[in-house]
């Protein structure tokens, strides 16, 4: 039986003979049902008319994004590290060409995902590389649409991985919303891989903080302050957002402070302060 994929959010669901009646992720107020109604596809159909674009972001970091755009349109990031390569966030499409590229870059030892909008085909990715673990924050467990033994739920505020890589719970957009700190990034000045938990703005000088981006639902002041406080202990000079070219290339930690101060002032909550 196929695993149907929601065409709006790109999430792969548990196998079923017919498309599911609903996608709970899209029915949530942070997402939406497509304007043409709930629609589904399969991985085989997706492979027929889509492909993954592979792009070097910086030494040790490779972006993988699907073209033409599918679902939300995020790209994943492959963090190459001596202790094993890690896939940050995920895309719905995985095919033989993509598997060859990843294997040529050293394979895959783990997957970690920022929040449920990017769970996509995470189980297919894990199985393609021998059932590697998928790290998800336990606060978002209920949004998993395809359970699998590879899923490893973690609790608390941080999870240390290999080579100093750390998952950091910021909350906000989702209760378990997570960013990844990569200390070797940005010429060893440190980089944050933020998905849209800290959403890089189009000016690429600021980030923003939202409960829902497509539905324009803001976060309260305490959630913003919590997110800033969560990343404060980590050194980083660069932030990579959720899609190609959406990054703050330098002085990113100051950008987070500046952005939080602006956001809090605009919602009438005073200035920034973790």
Secondary structure as GFF3:
##gff-version 3
##sequence-region A 1 274
A	DSSP	beta_strand	5	6	.	.	.	ID=ss1
A	DSSP	alpha_helix	24	27	.	.	.	ID=ss2
A	DSSP	beta_strand	40	41	.	.	.	ID=ss3
A	DSSP	alpha_helix	43	49	.	.	.	ID=ss4
A	DSSP	beta_strand	51	58	.	.	.	ID=ss5
A	DSSP	beta_strand	61	67	.	.	.	ID=ss6
A	DSSP	beta_strand	75	79	.	.	.	ID=ss7
A	DSSP	beta_strand	86	88	.	.	.	ID=ss8
A	DSSP	alpha_helix	96	104	.	.	.	ID=ss9
A	DSSP	beta_strand	110	112	.	.	.	ID=ss10
A	DSSP	three_ten_helix	116	118	.	.	.	ID=ss11
A	DSSP	alpha_helix	122	128	.	.	.	ID=ss12
A	DSSP	beta_strand	133	137	.	.	.	ID=ss13
A	DSSP	three_ten_helix	138	143	.	.	.	ID=ss14
A	DSSP	beta_strand	151	154	.	.	.	ID=ss15
A	DSSP	beta_strand	158	160	.	.	.	ID=ss16
A	DSSP	three_ten_helix	162	164	.	.	.	ID=ss17
A	DSSP	beta_strand	166	169	.	.	.	ID=ss18
A	DSSP	beta_strand	178	182	.	.	.	ID=ss19
A	DSSP	alpha_helix	185	188	.	.	.	ID=ss20
A	DSSP	beta_strand	191	193	.	.	.	ID=ss21
A	DSSP	beta_strand	199	200	.	.	.	ID=ss22
A	DSSP	beta_strand	207	208	.	.	.	ID=ss23
A	DSSP	beta_strand	210	212	.	.	.	ID=ss24
A	DSSP	beta_strand	217	218	.	.	.	ID=ss25
A	DSSP	alpha_helix	221	232	.	.	.	ID=ss26
A	DSSP	beta_strand	238	240	.	.	.	ID=ss27
A	DSSP	beta_strand	247	248	.	.	.	ID=ss28
A	DSSP	alpha_helix	252	266	.	.	.	ID=ss29
###
